Amino acid sequence: MGDVTHPTPTQVIMDITAVGLDIGKTWFHFVGCNRADKPVMRHKFNRSQLAQFMANLPACLIGMEACPGSQHLARLFQRYGHEVRLIAPKFVKAYVKSQKNDFNDAAAIAEAVTRPTMRFVAYSEGS
């Protein structure tokens, strides 16, 4: 058998260039993708865990479905140095690959946010 090297959690986090985030009232489902648009990390966070994790994540592209809660998170993540894009839910639906669940939605958002022809929702960058 050949030697197989597995990336450390730090290496995986450093490799993330795009994030899909499915937001809810209590839980946030995160899918991080590398430069090849391959999912390299999936995780479920509560609100405080998410804020702490995103503050320590190297600057990357973050996609979320547009809703009232995403406006606040977008401004917060921008303060951490991330580029945030909000997508209308009807445009994300086409990227869901299998049955609907929170991680599949987050993966679809991660894919949709990297598409060059995707249309994004404007949001207030103040306060």
LUMDO-123059 format. One record per residue: residue in three letters; x, y, z of N, C-alpha, C in turn; residue number from 1. Coordinates in Angstrom, 3 decimals, padded with zeros to 6 digits, always signed. Example, Ala and Ser with C-alpha at 12.3 -4.5 7.8 and 13.67 -1.06 7.14 Angstrom:
<sites>
ALA +013.190 -005.690 +007.800 +012.300 -004.500 +007.800 +013.200 -003.300 +007.800 1
SER +012.850 -002.250 +007.080 +013.670 -001.060 +007.140 +012.900 +000.030 +007.870 2
</sites>
This chain:
<sites>
MET +000.829 -001.179 +000.000 +000.000 +000.000 +000.000 +000.872 +001.241 +000.000 1
GLY +000.444 +002.235 -000.769 +001.174 +003.493 -000.816 +000.812 +004.369 +000.375 2
ASP +001.689 +005.300 +000.627 +001.414 +006.248 +001.701 +000.329 +007.214 +001.273 3
VAL -000.657 +007.345 +002.115 -001.743 +008.278 +001.850 -001.627 +009.400 +002.869 4
THR -001.543 +010.632 +002.386 -001.486 +011.761 +003.310 -002.834 +012.459 +003.317 5
HIS -003.318 +012.709 +004.479 -004.592 +013.394 +004.639 -004.315 +014.807 +005.121 6
PRO -005.018 +015.776 +004.573 -004.790 +017.152 +005.021 -005.244 +017.345 +006.464 7
THR -004.538 +018.195 +007.169 -004.936 +018.531 +008.530 -006.135 +019.477 +008.468 8
PRO -006.875 +019.612 +009.558 -007.995 +020.560 +009.550 -007.554 +021.983 +009.173 9
THR -006.371 +022.393 +009.608 -005.876 +023.725 +009.256 -005.628 +023.835 +007.762 10
GLN -005.067 +022.791 +007.149 -004.836 +022.809 +005.703 -006.159 +022.880 +004.944 11
VAL -007.161 +022.177 +005.410 -008.477 +022.197 +004.762 -009.059 +023.602 +004.834 12
ILE -008.989 +024.215 +006.002 -009.543 +025.559 +006.172 -008.796 +026.555 +005.292 13
MET -007.493 +026.445 +005.192 -006.699 +027.355 +004.373 -007.001 +027.181 +002.883 14
ASP -007.524 +026.031 +002.498 -007.809 +025.718 +001.095 -009.179 +026.242 +000.645 15
ILE -010.010 +026.698 +001.567 -011.366 +027.141 +001.230 -011.327 +028.487 +000.512 16
THR -011.962 +028.526 -000.667 -012.032 +029.777 -001.436 -013.470 +030.264 -001.604 17
ALA -014.435 +029.371 -001.474 -015.845 +029.745 -001.607 -016.662 +028.986 -000.563 18
VAL -017.670 +029.661 -000.042 -018.502 +029.085 +001.012 -019.967 +029.232 +000.628 19
GLY -020.728 +028.177 +000.865 -022.181 +028.241 +000.773 -022.719 +028.126 +002.180 20
LEU -023.590 +029.029 +002.563 -024.114 +029.043 +003.919 -025.633 +029.033 +003.879 21
ASP -026.227 +027.970 +004.408 -027.684 +027.873 +004.527 -028.023 +028.329 +005.934 22
ILE -028.747 +029.442 +006.047 -028.988 +030.013 +007.367 -030.384 +029.675 +007.860 23
GLY -030.447 +029.485 +009.166 -031.714 +029.215 +009.836 -031.788 +030.035 +011.111 24
LYS -032.816 +029.822 +011.903 -032.956 +030.579 +013.149 -031.865 +030.199 +014.151 25
THR -031.601 +028.919 +014.267 -030.662 +028.439 +015.275 -029.403 +027.841 +014.665 26
TRP -029.548 +027.099 +013.579 -028.422 +026.378 +012.993 -028.064 +026.919 +011.619 27
PHE -026.769 +026.894 +011.332 -026.226 +027.380 +010.075 -025.407 +026.256 +009.459 28
HIS -025.743 +025.856 +008.249 -025.065 +024.760 +007.570 -024.058 +025.343 +006.589 29
PHE -022.814 +024.943 +006.754 -021.669 +025.511 +006.053 -021.073 +024.460 +005.121 30
VAL -020.824 +024.837 +003.871 -020.081 +023.990 +002.938 -018.990 +024.867 +002.340 31
GLY -017.736 +024.462 +002.554 -016.590 +025.194 +002.022 -015.992 +024.439 +000.852 32
CYS -015.686 +025.165 -000.226 -015.134 +024.563 -001.444 -013.739 +025.109 -001.717 33
ASN -012.916 +024.295 -002.379 -011.567 +024.719 -002.750 -011.571 +025.382 -004.123 34
ARG -010.387 +025.695 -004.636 -010.271 +026.378 -005.938 -010.895 +025.582 -007.079 35
ALA -010.934 +024.277 -006.963 -011.514 +023.419 -007.994 -013.029 +023.260 -007.807 36
ASP -013.615 +024.045 -006.923 -015.051 +023.991 -006.611 -015.473 +022.651 -006.027 37
LYS -014.527 +021.948 -005.400 -014.825 +020.674 -004.753 -015.086 +020.928 -003.264 38
PRO -016.206 +020.439 -002.727 -016.461 +020.618 -001.298 -015.379 +019.935 -000.459 39
VAL -014.774 +020.686 +000.457 -013.716 +020.143 +001.304 -014.090 +020.179 +002.782 40
MET -015.184 +020.883 +003.117 -015.596 +020.956 +004.516 -017.102 +021.170 +004.597 41
ARG -017.731 +020.406 +005.489 -019.160 +020.565 +005.803 -019.261 +020.628 +007.314 42
HIS -020.024 +021.604 +007.805 -020.153 +021.714 +009.257 -021.455 +022.427 +009.608 43
LYS -021.970 +022.109 +010.778 -023.189 +022.727 +011.298 -022.783 +023.581 +012.502 44
PHE -023.118 +024.874 +012.466 -022.745 +025.804 +013.523 -023.979 +026.422 +014.163 45
ASN -023.862 +026.799 +015.445 -024.869 +027.692 +016.017 -024.371 +029.110 +015.774 46
ARG -025.141 +030.114 +016.154 -024.814 +031.506 +015.813 -023.446 +031.941 +016.344 47
SER -023.149 +031.679 +017.602 -021.875 +032.131 +018.168 -020.696 +031.367 +017.573 48
GLN -020.860 +030.077 +017.338 -019.787 +029.293 +016.714 -019.497 +029.800 +015.307 49
LEU -020.555 +030.139 +014.562 -020.386 +030.617 +013.198 -019.604 +031.918 +013.170 50
ALA -019.974 +032.869 +014.025 -019.285 +034.161 +014.057 -017.804 +033.971 +014.374 51
GLN -017.497 +033.133 +015.338 -016.098 +032.894 +015.712 -015.337 +032.209 +014.572 52
PHE -015.954 +031.207 +013.954 -015.293 +030.491 +012.862 -015.024 +031.420 +011.681 53
MET -016.010 +032.223 +011.292 -015.863 +033.111 +010.144 -014.829 +034.197 +010.409 54
ALA -014.705 +034.637 +011.655 -013.695 +035.635 +012.002 -012.290 +035.084 +011.796 55
ASN -012.112 +033.780 +011.964 -010.792 +033.155 +011.838 -010.534 +032.524 +010.474 56
LEU -011.562 +032.457 +009.626 -011.420 +031.877 +008.290 -010.714 +032.883 +007.378 57
PRO -009.709 +032.452 +006.610 -009.075 +033.379 +005.666 -010.116 +033.952 +004.700 58
ALA -009.878 +035.163 +004.243 -010.826 +035.853 +003.362 -011.211 +034.975 +002.179 59
CYS -012.503 +034.870 +001.932 -013.010 +034.054 +000.834 -014.348 +034.618 +000.354 60
LEU -014.909 +033.979 -000.645 -016.207 +034.348 -001.202 -017.287 +033.581 -000.446 61
ILE -018.291 +034.301 +000.043 -019.367 +033.673 +000.805 -020.691 +033.936 +000.102 62
GLY -021.453 +032.872 -000.106 -022.776 +032.988 -000.705 -023.846 +032.585 +000.281 63
MET -024.954 +033.343 +000.281 -026.118 +033.034 +001.116 -027.375 +033.373 +000.331 64
GLU -028.455 +032.673 +000.645 -029.732 +033.056 +000.062 -030.167 +034.367 +000.696 65
ALA -030.719 +035.256 -000.115 -031.151 +036.558 +000.373 -032.382 +036.416 +001.258 66
CYS -032.309 +036.968 +002.451 -033.414 +037.019 +003.397 -033.050 +038.082 +004.431 67
PRO -033.966 +038.467 +005.301 -033.626 +039.510 +006.276 -032.400 +039.165 +007.134 68
GLY -032.255 +037.932 +007.557 -031.111 +037.544 +008.382 -029.794 +037.582 +007.644 69
SER -029.823 +037.368 +006.344 -028.574 +037.362 +005.580 -027.976 +038.759 +005.470 70
GLN -028.794 +039.794 +005.541 -028.299 +041.169 +005.478 -027.338 +041.441 +006.633 71
HIS -027.760 +041.099 +007.838 -026.921 +041.302 +009.025 -025.635 +040.486 +008.931 72
LEU -025.760 +039.216 +008.566 -024.573 +038.359 +008.470 -023.618 +038.856 +007.390 73
ALA -024.145 +039.342 +006.278 -023.296 +039.843 +005.202 -022.432 +040.995 +005.698 74
ARG -023.022 +041.922 +006.430 -022.244 +043.047 +006.958 -021.194 +042.570 +007.957 75
LEU -021.558 +041.610 +008.807 -020.620 +041.066 +009.787 -019.435 +040.392 +009.092 76
PHE -019.728 +039.548 +008.101 -018.662 +038.827 +007.413 -017.772 +039.772 +006.607 77
GLN -018.332 +040.843 +006.087 -017.511 +041.821 +005.371 -016.512 +042.470 +006.313 78
ARG -016.906 +042.712 +007.540 -015.971 +043.265 +008.529 -014.816 +042.312 +008.789 79
TYR -015.038 +041.031 +008.585 -013.972 +040.039 +008.755 -013.100 +039.909 +007.510 80
GLY -013.424 +040.645 +006.443 -012.620 +040.638 +005.218 -013.131 +039.745 +004.107 81
HIS -014.289 +039.147 +004.278 -014.855 +038.263 +003.262 -015.623 +039.048 +002.202 82
GLU -015.716 +038.479 +001.009 -016.585 +039.022 -000.037 -017.894 +038.253 +000.043 83
VAL -018.996 +038.967 +000.228 -020.289 +038.322 +000.433 -021.214 +038.638 -000.732 84
ARG -021.896 +037.603 -001.225 -022.884 +037.767 -002.297 -024.170 +037.072 -001.877 85
LEU -025.268 +037.786 -002.025 -026.582 +037.237 -001.698 -027.285 +036.836 -002.982 86
ILE -027.926 +035.680 -002.949 -028.566 +035.110 -004.127 -030.053 +034.915 -003.838 87
ALA -030.878 +035.271 -004.790 -032.316 +035.011 -004.646 -032.547 +033.502 -004.593 88
PRO -033.369 +033.035 -003.659 -033.592 +031.584 -003.514 -034.012 +030.887 -004.805 89
LYS -034.767 +031.564 -005.671 -035.212 +030.911 -006.908 -034.040 +030.581 -007.828 90
PHE -032.912 +031.297 -007.712 -031.755 +031.009 -008.549 -030.907 +029.871 -007.984 91
VAL -031.010 +029.614 -006.699 -030.241 +028.535 -006.065 -030.863 +027.181 -006.379 92
LYS -032.177 +027.134 -006.497 -032.918 +025.879 -006.677 -032.348 +025.017 -007.811 93
ALA -031.891 +025.643 -008.875 -031.374 +024.904 -010.033 -030.074 +024.152 -009.725 94
TYR -029.390 +024.518 -008.661 -028.102 +023.903 -008.334 -028.203 +022.790 -007.293 95
VAL -029.388 +022.558 -006.736 -029.565 +021.482 -005.754 -029.525 +020.154 -006.503 96
LYS -028.577 +019.286 -006.122 -028.322 +018.057 -006.868 -029.213 +016.875 -006.477 97
SER -029.641 +016.808 -005.224 -030.465 +015.680 -004.800 -031.527 +016.194 -003.838 98
GLN -032.086 +015.308 -003.044 -033.197 +015.729 -002.203 -032.827 +016.922 -001.322 99
LYS -033.814 +017.718 -001.043 -033.598 +018.963 -000.315 -033.286 +018.690 +001.158 100
ASN -032.139 +019.170 +001.596 -031.808 +019.236 +003.014 -030.830 +020.394 +003.191 101
ASP -030.509 +020.734 +004.407 -029.724 +021.940 +004.656 -028.317 +021.876 +004.067 102
PHE -027.644 +020.729 +004.169 -026.293 +020.623 +003.600 -026.330 +020.657 +002.071 103
ASN -027.337 +020.026 +001.468 -027.459 +020.086 +000.003 -027.751 +021.517 -000.451 104
ASP -028.546 +022.244 +000.316 -028.814 +023.647 -000.002 -027.533 +024.473 +000.095 105
ALA -026.742 +024.245 +001.138 -025.487 +024.982 +001.301 -024.519 +024.667 +000.160 106
ALA -024.460 +023.407 -000.261 -023.593 +023.031 -001.384 -024.064 +023.701 -002.672 107
ALA -025.368 +023.776 -002.875 -025.913 +024.436 -004.063 -025.585 +025.930 -004.044 108
ILE -025.652 +026.556 -002.887 -025.312 +027.971 -002.761 -023.830 +028.178 -003.069 109
ALA -022.975 +027.284 -002.557 -021.532 +027.390 -002.822 -021.249 +027.294 -004.314 110
GLU -021.957 +026.422 -005.008 -021.766 +026.297 -006.450 -022.305 +027.519 -007.189 111
ALA -023.487 +027.964 -006.802 -024.120 +029.089 -007.483 -023.325 +030.383 -007.326 112
VAL -022.724 +030.589 -006.170 -022.025 +031.849 -005.922 -020.770 +031.995 -006.782 113
THR -020.246 +030.892 -007.292 -019.028 +030.958 -008.114 -019.323 +031.103 -009.602 114
ARG -020.573 +031.049 -009.991 -020.927 +031.131 -011.411 -020.822 +032.564 -011.912 115
PRO -020.131 +032.770 -013.039 -019.911 +034.131 -013.534 -021.178 +034.840 -014.015 116
THR -022.196 +034.091 -014.395 -023.413 +034.728 -014.911 -024.513 +034.856 -013.856 117
MET -024.225 +034.465 -012.627 -025.237 +034.532 -011.559 -025.561 +035.994 -011.247 118
ARG -026.845 +036.254 -011.004 -027.283 +037.589 -010.598 -027.420 +037.602 -009.082 119
PHE -026.938 +038.662 -008.482 -026.929 +038.762 -007.027 -027.859 +039.872 -006.556 120
VAL -028.266 +039.773 -005.300 -029.159 +040.734 -004.679 -028.313 +041.809 -004.009 121
ALA -028.687 +043.059 -004.224 -027.989 +044.165 -003.562 -028.399 +044.209 -002.098 122
TYR -027.493 +044.675 -001.254 -027.815 +044.835 +000.153 -027.096 +046.050 +000.696 123
SER -027.593 +046.550 +001.785 -027.024 +047.737 +002.407 -025.722 +047.364 +003.103 124
GLU -024.652 +048.064 +002.788 -023.359 +047.759 +003.400 -023.100 +048.638 +004.609 125
GLY -024.038 +049.480 +004.978 -023.856 +050.357 +006.134 -024.130 +049.651 +007.439 126
SER -023.707 +050.273 +008.522 -023.830 +049.798 +009.909 -023.771 +048.326 +009.955 127
</sites>
